[in-house]
Amino acid sequence: MTTSGLTPTAQDYLKVIWGAQEWSDEPVTTSALAERLGVSTPTVSEAVKRLAAKGLVSHPRYGSIALTESGRRAALDMVRRHRLLETFLVTYLGYGWDEVHEEAEILEHAVSAAFVDRLERRLGRPTRDPHGDPIPSRDGELPELPAVSLCELAEGAAGQVARVSDADAELLRYLSGAGIGLDGWITVVRHQAAAGVLTVEVDGRRVDLGLPAARAVWVVRK
């Protein structure tokens, strides 16, 4: 299913539901969606009911929210649009990786499927966006990314940065300032769980990362 017949709000909900489970095993609940979308839980409940009536999600009473196959295809169509637009903004317009998310949020609802296909070709069919997130193909296929959270590395272990969450622009700027970016190498020096700090080495420098920052970084083990 494409997203052409859906409202921008429905498109956003499907994309956010997909995003909530892409890198987490936590169940997707109405309260979790409300927090992500910045709306009330009753508002989410009504929206989910409408999506369920269209056969795009399933939501058993007191259960978690899941995309149906049709919902998954529509969600991936939006994810593809968003990530290709982010890539375009960085590649051709000089945006920073901390600036593109909100711009892509606006543009993704305005462009046609034909535009997205041409954009993909012009960009050389990229497989990841500026934050390392995989870009779905037109058929909804996703490149595999065998990455783990930086927090999962043992002391002394190293990994190459494969993905950084784009949920917080300020955090992206902080990580850039610390020298952390895609394809760079990080070595875990020390876990300080009680202090909520992970000490890492980047380009010969030691950096203390708070756990929220460390959880935003995903690496491929060396």
Summary of the structure (lengths in Angstrom):
residues: 222
radius of gyration: 18.4
end to end distance: 38.9
largest distance: 55.2
contacts: 665
relative contact order: 0.11
helix: 43%
strand: 18%
